[in-house]
Amino acid sequence: MTGPAARPYVPSGTLLRLAAADWTPECGDLTPGTDIAVVVSALGGDPTDGGWTCVVGHRPQCAYPADEHPPCVELRVRTQALHRYGSPS
């Protein structure tokens, strides 16, 4: 039996394209059960907490410069899905 996946390093600005089963909303105007795209601002939370990582960021269509307003969305992403985008931490 193996433990939870360690969270990879995913840099700010990375575009995540997530399948419906790879994420769950925390806040923002996200529709559960759909594929989404999110530009990462930051990762947080305990990646060993059930295999989920908190991701805050912006939708790609966000019209505001990312450094001029707070992140548009917050979601929990399966830590395993982040391994497609990051390098080992």
Backbone as XML, in Angstrom:
<?xml version="1.0"?>
<chain id="A" units="angstrom">
  <residue number="1" name="MET">
    <atom name="N" x="0.832" y="-1.169" z="0.000"/>
    <atom name="CA" x="0.000" y="0.000" z="0.000"/>
    <atom name="C" x="0.883" y="1.241" z="0.000"/>
  </residue>
  <residue number="2" name="THR">
    <atom name="N" x="0.527" y="2.227" z="-0.797"/>
    <atom name="CA" x="1.317" y="3.441" z="-0.847"/>
    <atom name="C" x="0.550" y="4.577" z="-0.199"/>
  </residue>
  <residue number="3" name="GLY">
    <atom name="N" x="1.283" y="5.597" z="0.252"/>
    <atom name="CA" x="0.672" y="6.762" z="0.877"/>
    <atom name="C" x="0.186" y="7.750" z="-0.169"/>
  </residue>
  <residue number="4" name="PRO">
    <atom name="N" x="-0.347" y="8.869" z="0.287"/>
    <atom name="CA" x="-0.828" y="9.894" z="-0.619"/>
    <atom name="C" x="0.305" y="10.448" z="-1.471"/>
  </residue>
  <residue number="5" name="ALA">
    <atom name="N" x="-0.032" y="10.902" z="-2.660"/>
    <atom name="CA" x="0.967" y="11.471" z="-3.557"/>
    <atom name="C" x="1.475" y="12.796" z="-2.993"/>
  </residue>
  <residue number="6" name="ALA">
    <atom name="N" x="2.799" y="12.994" z="-3.056"/>
    <atom name="CA" x="3.364" y="14.270" z="-2.645"/>
    <atom name="C" x="2.963" y="15.319" z="-3.680"/>
  </residue>
  <residue number="7" name="ARG">
    <atom name="N" x="2.749" y="16.532" z="-3.225"/>
    <atom name="CA" x="2.346" y="17.598" z="-4.138"/>
    <atom name="C" x="3.533" y="18.025" z="-4.989"/>
  </residue>
  <residue number="8" name="PRO">
    <atom name="N" x="3.376" y="18.093" z="-6.308"/>
    <atom name="CA" x="4.460" y="18.567" z="-7.154"/>
    <atom name="C" x="4.550" y="20.088" z="-7.109"/>
  </residue>
  <residue number="9" name="TYR">
    <atom name="N" x="5.661" y="20.617" z="-7.581"/>
    <atom name="CA" x="5.806" y="22.063" z="-7.724"/>
    <atom name="C" x="5.124" y="22.459" z="-9.027"/>
  </residue>
  <residue number="10" name="VAL">
    <atom name="N" x="4.116" y="23.318" z="-8.951"/>
    <atom name="CA" x="3.420" y="23.834" z="-10.124"/>
    <atom name="C" x="3.550" y="25.351" z="-10.056"/>
  </residue>
  <residue number="11" name="PRO">
    <atom name="N" x="4.323" y="25.959" z="-10.962"/>
    <atom name="CA" x="4.569" y="27.395" z="-10.858"/>
    <atom name="C" x="3.344" y="28.250" z="-11.154"/>
  </residue>
  <residue number="12" name="SER">
    <atom name="N" x="3.328" y="29.429" z="-10.560"/>
    <atom name="CA" x="2.295" y="30.416" z="-10.841"/>
    <atom name="C" x="2.301" y="30.693" z="-12.341"/>
  </residue>
  <residue number="13" name="GLY">
    <atom name="N" x="1.107" y="30.835" z="-12.919"/>
    <atom name="CA" x="0.985" y="31.078" z="-14.355"/>
    <atom name="C" x="0.736" y="29.829" z="-15.179"/>
  </residue>
  <residue number="14" name="THR">
    <atom name="N" x="0.863" y="28.649" z="-14.559"/>
    <atom name="CA" x="0.622" y="27.393" z="-15.268"/>
    <atom name="C" x="-0.869" y="27.251" z="-15.583"/>
  </residue>
  <residue number="15" name="LEU">
    <atom name="N" x="-1.177" y="26.893" z="-16.817"/>
    <atom name="CA" x="-2.564" y="26.646" z="-17.225"/>
    <atom name="C" x="-2.895" y="25.187" z="-16.944"/>
  </residue>
  <residue number="16" name="LEU">
    <atom name="N" x="-3.850" y="24.970" z="-16.047"/>
    <atom name="CA" x="-4.331" y="23.615" z="-15.755"/>
    <atom name="C" x="-5.583" y="23.360" z="-16.582"/>
  </residue>
  <residue number="17" name="ARG">
    <atom name="N" x="-5.641" y="22.254" z="-17.271"/>
    <atom name="CA" x="-6.852" y="21.807" z="-17.962"/>
    <atom name="C" x="-7.286" y="20.544" z="-17.229"/>
  </residue>
  <residue number="18" name="LEU">
    <atom name="N" x="-8.380" y="20.668" z="-16.488"/>
    <atom name="CA" x="-8.794" y="19.612" z="-15.570"/>
    <atom name="C" x="-10.083" y="18.946" z="-16.008"/>
  </residue>
  <residue number="19" name="ALA">
    <atom name="N" x="-10.084" y="17.620" z="-15.955"/>
    <atom name="CA" x="-11.302" y="16.850" z="-16.219"/>
    <atom name="C" x="-12.253" y="17.020" z="-15.045"/>
  </residue>
  <residue number="20" name="ALA">
    <atom name="N" x="-13.521" y="16.815" z="-15.293"/>
    <atom name="CA" x="-14.558" y="17.002" z="-14.274"/>
    <atom name="C" x="-14.267" y="16.222" z="-12.986"/>
  </residue>
  <residue number="21" name="ALA">
    <atom name="N" x="-13.700" y="15.046" z="-13.104"/>
    <atom name="CA" x="-13.443" y="14.201" z="-11.928"/>
    <atom name="C" x="-12.195" y="14.619" z="-11.151"/>
  </residue>
  <residue number="22" name="ASP">
    <atom name="N" x="-11.421" y="15.573" z="-11.684"/>
    <atom name="CA" x="-10.155" y="15.965" z="-11.051"/>
    <atom name="C" x="-10.253" y="17.161" z="-10.122"/>
  </residue>
  <residue number="23" name="TRP">
    <atom name="N" x="-11.442" y="17.738" z="-9.964"/>
    <atom name="CA" x="-11.550" y="18.941" z="-9.146"/>
    <atom name="C" x="-12.925" y="19.057" z="-8.497"/>
  </residue>
  <residue number="24" name="THR">
    <atom name="N" x="-12.994" y="19.904" z="-7.461"/>
    <atom name="CA" x="-14.251" y="20.244" z="-6.806"/>
    <atom name="C" x="-14.169" y="21.714" z="-6.413"/>
  </residue>
  <residue number="25" name="PRO">
    <atom name="N" x="-15.259" y="22.473" z="-6.523"/>
    <atom name="CA" x="-15.179" y="23.908" z="-6.248"/>
    <atom name="C" x="-15.059" y="24.233" z="-4.760"/>
  </residue>
  <residue number="26" name="GLU">
    <atom name="N" x="-14.380" y="25.317" z="-4.468"/>
    <atom name="CA" x="-14.330" y="25.886" z="-3.123"/>
    <atom name="C" x="-15.114" y="27.193" z="-3.147"/>
  </residue>
  <residue number="27" name="CYS">
    <atom name="N" x="-14.807" y="28.080" z="-4.095"/>
    <atom name="CA" x="-15.576" y="29.306" z="-4.283"/>
    <atom name="C" x="-15.313" y="29.836" z="-5.690"/>
  </residue>
  <residue number="28" name="GLY">
    <atom name="N" x="-16.164" y="30.731" z="-6.133"/>
    <atom name="CA" x="-16.075" y="31.257" z="-7.490"/>
    <atom name="C" x="-17.254" y="30.750" z="-8.294"/>
  </residue>
  <residue number="29" name="ASP">
    <atom name="N" x="-17.294" y="31.103" z="-9.540"/>
    <atom name="CA" x="-18.425" y="30.750" z="-10.401"/>
    <atom name="C" x="-18.165" y="29.483" z="-11.204"/>
  </residue>
  <residue number="30" name="LEU">
    <atom name="N" x="-17.722" y="28.439" z="-10.543"/>
    <atom name="CA" x="-17.379" y="27.186" z="-11.209"/>
    <atom name="C" x="-18.578" y="26.237" z="-11.197"/>
  </residue>
  <residue number="31" name="THR">
    <atom name="N" x="-18.773" y="25.551" z="-12.312"/>
    <atom name="CA" x="-19.861" y="24.587" z="-12.430"/>
    <atom name="C" x="-19.314" y="23.186" z="-12.172"/>
  </residue>
  <residue number="32" name="PRO">
    <atom name="N" x="-19.709" y="22.560" z="-11.063"/>
    <atom name="CA" x="-19.232" y="21.203" z="-10.769"/>
    <atom name="C" x="-19.615" y="20.229" z="-11.884"/>
  </residue>
  <residue number="33" name="GLY">
    <atom name="N" x="-18.767" y="19.221" z="-12.066"/>
    <atom name="CA" x="-19.065" y="18.182" z="-13.041"/>
    <atom name="C" x="-18.715" y="18.547" z="-14.469"/>
  </residue>
  <residue number="34" name="THR">
    <atom name="N" x="-17.917" y="19.606" z="-14.664"/>
    <atom name="CA" x="-17.502" y="20.007" z="-16.007"/>
    <atom name="C" x="-15.981" y="20.052" z="-16.086"/>
  </residue>
  <residue number="35" name="ASP">
    <atom name="N" x="-15.449" y="19.928" z="-17.278"/>
    <atom name="CA" x="-14.023" y="20.138" z="-17.487"/>
    <atom name="C" x="-13.772" y="21.643" z="-17.401"/>
  </residue>
  <residue number="36" name="ILE">
    <atom name="N" x="-12.640" y="22.038" z="-16.820"/>
    <atom name="CA" x="-12.336" y="23.462" z="-16.683"/>
    <atom name="C" x="-10.872" y="23.744" z="-16.976"/>
  </residue>
  <residue number="37" name="ALA">
    <atom name="N" x="-10.569" y="25.018" z="-17.148"/>
    <atom name="CA" x="-9.196" y="25.497" z="-17.270"/>
    <atom name="C" x="-9.003" y="26.596" z="-16.235"/>
  </residue>
  <residue number="38" name="VAL">
    <atom name="N" x="-7.875" y="26.566" z="-15.544"/>
    <atom name="CA" x="-7.545" y="27.540" z="-14.508"/>
    <atom name="C" x="-6.065" y="27.883" z="-14.631"/>
  </residue>
  <residue number="39" name="VAL">
    <atom name="N" x="-5.752" y="29.179" z="-14.533"/>
    <atom name="CA" x="-4.364" y="29.628" z="-14.489"/>
    <atom name="C" x="-3.979" y="29.738" z="-13.013"/>
  </residue>
  <residue number="40" name="VAL">
    <atom name="N" x="-2.957" y="29.012" z="-12.601"/>
    <atom name="CA" x="-2.551" y="28.926" z="-11.198"/>
    <atom name="C" x="-1.971" y="30.240" z="-10.699"/>
  </residue>
  <residue number="41" name="SER">
    <atom name="N" x="-2.465" y="30.681" z="-9.528"/>
    <atom name="CA" x="-1.812" y="31.759" z="-8.772"/>
    <atom name="C" x="-0.979" y="31.150" z="-7.658"/>
  </residue>
  <residue number="42" name="ALA">
    <atom name="N" x="-1.558" y="30.160" z="-6.963"/>
    <atom name="CA" x="-0.846" y="29.516" z="-5.852"/>
    <atom name="C" x="-1.499" y="28.187" z="-5.508"/>
  </residue>
  <residue number="43" name="LEU">
    <atom name="N" x="-0.708" y="27.324" z="-4.888"/>
    <atom name="CA" x="-1.193" y="26.059" z="-4.344"/>
    <atom name="C" x="-1.148" y="26.165" z="-2.827"/>
  </residue>
  <residue number="44" name="GLY">
    <atom name="N" x="-2.041" y="25.453" z="-2.157"/>
    <atom name="CA" x="-2.035" y="25.494" z="-0.707"/>
    <atom name="C" x="-2.656" y="24.254" z="-0.119"/>
  </residue>
  <residue number="45" name="GLY">
    <atom name="N" x="-2.792" y="24.270" z="1.180"/>
    <atom name="CA" x="-3.393" y="23.142" z="1.871"/>
    <atom name="C" x="-2.412" y="22.005" z="2.058"/>
  </residue>
  <residue number="46" name="ASP">
    <atom name="N" x="-2.878" y="20.980" z="2.717"/>
    <atom name="CA" x="-2.084" y="19.793" z="3.001"/>
    <atom name="C" x="-2.346" y="18.751" z="1.924"/>
  </residue>
  <residue number="47" name="PRO">
    <atom name="N" x="-1.369" y="18.484" z="1.038"/>
    <atom name="CA" x="-1.599" y="17.537" z="-0.053"/>
    <atom name="C" x="-1.844" y="16.107" z="0.403"/>
  </residue>
  <residue number="48" name="THR">
    <atom name="N" x="-1.582" y="15.819" z="1.664"/>
    <atom name="CA" x="-1.853" y="14.473" z="2.169"/>
    <atom name="C" x="-3.273" y="14.374" z="2.707"/>
  </residue>
  <residue number="49" name="ASP">
    <atom name="N" x="-4.025" y="15.471" z="2.634"/>
    <atom name="CA" x="-5.402" y="15.513" z="3.127"/>
    <atom name="C" x="-6.335" y="14.870" z="2.103"/>
  </residue>
  <residue number="50" name="GLY">
    <atom name="N" x="-6.358" y="13.555" z="2.080"/>
    <atom name="CA" x="-7.245" y="12.848" z="1.169"/>
    <atom name="C" x="-6.838" y="12.917" z="-0.285"/>
  </residue>
  <residue number="51" name="GLY">
    <atom name="N" x="-5.623" y="13.356" z="-0.571"/>
    <atom name="CA" x="-5.153" y="13.412" z="-1.949"/>
    <atom name="C" x="-5.620" y="14.636" z="-2.713"/>
  </residue>
  <residue number="52" name="TRP">
    <atom name="N" x="-6.010" y="15.705" z="-2.023"/>
    <atom name="CA" x="-6.491" y="16.934" z="-2.663"/>
    <atom name="C" x="-5.567" y="18.093" z="-2.321"/>
  </residue>
  <residue number="53" name="THR">
    <atom name="N" x="-5.431" y="19.038" z="-3.255"/>
    <atom name="CA" x="-4.637" y="20.247" z="-3.059"/>
    <atom name="C" x="-5.497" y="21.454" z="-3.397"/>
  </residue>
  <residue number="54" name="CYS">
    <atom name="N" x="-5.424" y="22.490" z="-2.574"/>
    <atom name="CA" x="-6.146" y="23.738" z="-2.843"/>
    <atom name="C" x="-5.396" y="24.503" z="-3.948"/>
  </residue>
  <residue number="55" name="VAL">
    <atom name="N" x="-6.135" y="24.976" z="-4.939"/>
    <atom name="CA" x="-5.573" y="25.786" z="-6.020"/>
    <atom name="C" x="-6.360" y="27.085" z="-6.079"/>
  </residue>
  <residue number="56" name="VAL">
    <atom name="N" x="-5.660" y="28.212" z="-6.070"/>
    <atom name="CA" x="-6.291" y="29.499" z="-6.304"/>
    <atom name="C" x="-5.735" y="30.050" z="-7.603"/>
  </residue>
  <residue number="57" name="GLY">
    <atom name="N" x="-6.606" y="30.732" z="-8.354"/>
    <atom name="CA" x="-6.142" y="31.243" z="-9.630"/>
    <atom name="C" x="-7.212" y="32.024" z="-10.367"/>
  </residue>
  <residue number="58" name="HIS">
    <atom name="N" x="-7.045" y="32.075" z="-11.666"/>
    <atom name="CA" x="-7.911" y="32.847" z="-12.545"/>
    <atom name="C" x="-8.389" y="31.953" z="-13.682"/>
  </residue>
  <residue number="59" name="ARG">
    <atom name="N" x="-9.551" y="32.265" z="-14.205"/>
    <atom name="CA" x="-9.998" y="31.619" z="-15.435"/>
    <atom name="C" x="-9.184" y="32.226" z="-16.575"/>
  </residue>
  <residue number="60" name="PRO">
    <atom name="N" x="-8.867" y="31.473" z="-17.636"/>
    <atom name="CA" x="-8.067" y="32.025" z="-18.733"/>
    <atom name="C" x="-8.698" y="33.270" z="-19.371"/>
  </residue>
  <residue number="61" name="GLN">
    <atom name="N" x="-10.022" y="33.367" z="-19.331"/>
    <atom name="CA" x="-10.702" y="34.507" z="-19.944"/>
    <atom name="C" x="-10.792" y="35.724" z="-19.026"/>
  </residue>
  <residue number="62" name="CYS">
    <atom name="N" x="-10.183" y="35.665" z="-17.846"/>
    <atom name="CA" x="-10.201" y="36.785" z="-16.916"/>
    <atom name="C" x="-9.587" y="38.009" z="-17.603"/>
  </residue>
  <residue number="63" name="ALA">
    <atom name="N" x="-10.318" y="39.121" z="-17.596"/>
    <atom name="CA" x="-9.884" y="40.321" z="-18.309"/>
    <atom name="C" x="-8.939" y="41.199" z="-17.503"/>
  </residue>
  <residue number="64" name="TYR">
    <atom name="N" x="-8.775" y="40.912" z="-16.216"/>
    <atom name="CA" x="-7.928" y="41.745" z="-15.371"/>
    <atom name="C" x="-6.522" y="41.176" z="-15.288"/>
  </residue>
  <residue number="65" name="PRO">
    <atom name="N" x="-5.500" y="42.032" z="-15.255"/>
    <atom name="CA" x="-4.142" y="41.517" z="-15.017"/>
    <atom name="C" x="-4.096" y="40.797" z="-13.669"/>
  </residue>
  <residue number="66" name="ALA">
    <atom name="N" x="-3.499" y="39.632" z="-13.649"/>
    <atom name="CA" x="-3.493" y="38.780" z="-12.457"/>
    <atom name="C" x="-2.889" y="39.468" z="-11.243"/>
  </residue>
  <residue number="67" name="ASP">
    <atom name="N" x="-1.951" y="40.373" z="-11.451"/>
    <atom name="CA" x="-1.319" y="41.034" z="-10.315"/>
    <atom name="C" x="-2.104" y="42.247" z="-9.811"/>
  </residue>
  <residue number="68" name="GLU">
    <atom name="N" x="-3.258" y="42.552" z="-10.451"/>
    <atom name="CA" x="-4.030" y="43.728" z="-10.053"/>
    <atom name="C" x="-5.317" y="43.399" z="-9.302"/>
  </residue>
  <residue number="69" name="HIS">
    <atom name="N" x="-5.629" y="42.139" z="-9.117"/>
    <atom name="CA" x="-6.806" y="41.773" z="-8.335"/>
    <atom name="C" x="-6.648" y="40.376" z="-7.771"/>
  </residue>
  <residue number="70" name="PRO">
    <atom name="N" x="-7.417" y="40.055" z="-6.729"/>
    <atom name="CA" x="-7.292" y="38.731" z="-6.114"/>
    <atom name="C" x="-7.723" y="37.629" z="-7.077"/>
  </residue>
  <residue number="71" name="PRO">
    <atom name="N" x="-7.315" y="36.395" z="-6.809"/>
    <atom name="CA" x="-7.724" y="35.276" z="-7.656"/>
    <atom name="C" x="-9.240" y="35.179" z="-7.793"/>
  </residue>
  <residue number="72" name="CYS">
    <atom name="N" x="-9.685" y="34.769" z="-8.983"/>
    <atom name="CA" x="-11.108" y="34.646" z="-9.304"/>
    <atom name="C" x="-11.731" y="33.378" z="-8.726"/>
  </residue>
  <residue number="73" name="VAL">
    <atom name="N" x="-10.932" y="32.318" z="-8.640"/>
    <atom name="CA" x="-11.478" y="31.020" z="-8.266"/>
    <atom name="C" x="-10.594" y="30.325" z="-7.237"/>
  </residue>
  <residue number="74" name="GLU">
    <atom name="N" x="-11.243" y="29.456" z="-6.478"/>
    <atom name="CA" x="-10.539" y="28.589" z="-5.545"/>
    <atom name="C" x="-11.170" y="27.213" z="-5.672"/>
  </residue>
  <residue number="75" name="LEU">
    <atom name="N" x="-10.350" y="26.210" z="-5.857"/>
    <atom name="CA" x="-10.863" y="24.860" z="-6.007"/>
    <atom name="C" x="-9.905" y="23.874" z="-5.370"/>
  </residue>
  <residue number="76" name="ARG">
    <atom name="N" x="-10.412" y="22.671" z="-5.162"/>
    <atom name="CA" x="-9.579" y="21.562" z="-4.702"/>
    <atom name="C" x="-9.362" y="20.650" z="-5.899"/>
  </residue>
  <residue number="77" name="VAL">
    <atom name="N" x="-8.102" y="20.319" z="-6.116"/>
    <atom name="CA" x="-7.706" y="19.505" z="-7.270"/>
    <atom name="C" x="-7.064" y="18.229" z="-6.752"/>
  </residue>
  <residue number="78" name="ARG">
    <atom name="N" x="-7.375" y="17.136" z="-7.400"/>
    <atom name="CA" x="-6.712" y="15.877" z="-7.034"/>
    <atom name="C" x="-5.211" y="16.068" z="-7.220"/>
  </residue>
  <residue number="79" name="THR">
    <atom name="N" x="-4.470" y="15.820" z="-6.155"/>
    <atom name="CA" x="-3.027" y="16.007" z="-6.193"/>
    <atom name="C" x="-2.406" y="15.207" z="-7.335"/>
  </residue>
  <residue number="80" name="GLN">
    <atom name="N" x="-2.919" y="14.030" z="-7.589"/>
    <atom name="CA" x="-2.389" y="13.200" z="-8.675"/>
    <atom name="C" x="-2.511" y="13.910" z="-10.019"/>
  </residue>
  <residue number="81" name="ALA">
    <atom name="N" x="-3.577" y="14.665" z="-10.240"/>
    <atom name="CA" x="-3.762" y="15.392" z="-11.510"/>
    <atom name="C" x="-2.708" y="16.477" z="-11.686"/>
  </residue>
  <residue number="82" name="LEU">
    <atom name="N" x="-2.224" y="17.049" z="-10.589"/>
    <atom name="CA" x="-1.206" y="18.092" z="-10.692"/>
    <atom name="C" x="0.134" y="17.569" z="-11.188"/>
  </residue>
  <residue number="83" name="HIS">
    <atom name="N" x="0.362" y="16.285" z="-11.079"/>
    <atom name="CA" x="1.631" y="15.700" z="-11.540"/>
    <atom name="C" x="1.795" y="15.819" z="-13.050"/>
  </residue>
  <residue number="84" name="ARG">
    <atom name="N" x="0.729" y="16.037" z="-13.784"/>
    <atom name="CA" x="0.832" y="16.254" z="-15.242"/>
    <atom name="C" x="1.453" y="17.594" z="-15.553"/>
  </residue>
  <residue number="85" name="TYR">
    <atom name="N" x="1.443" y="18.518" z="-14.596"/>
    <atom name="CA" x="1.864" y="19.903" z="-14.844"/>
    <atom name="C" x="3.118" y="20.329" z="-14.106"/>
  </residue>
  <residue number="86" name="GLY">
    <atom name="N" x="3.470" y="19.624" z="-13.063"/>
    <atom name="CA" x="4.564" y="20.091" z="-12.213"/>
    <atom name="C" x="5.738" y="19.155" z="-12.164"/>
  </residue>
  <residue number="87" name="SER">
    <atom name="N" x="6.710" y="19.574" z="-11.409"/>
    <atom name="CA" x="7.886" y="18.753" z="-11.168"/>
    <atom name="C" x="7.884" y="18.345" z="-9.690"/>
  </residue>
  <residue number="88" name="PRO">
    <atom name="N" x="8.606" y="17.306" z="-9.353"/>
    <atom name="CA" x="8.625" y="16.874" z="-7.949"/>
    <atom name="C" x="9.064" y="18.016" z="-7.045"/>
  </residue>
  <residue number="89" name="SER">
    <atom name="N" x="8.423" y="18.100" z="-5.886"/>
    <atom name="CA" x="8.789" y="19.189" z="-4.951"/>
    <atom name="C" x="9.978" y="18.806" z="-4.115"/>
  </residue>
</chain>
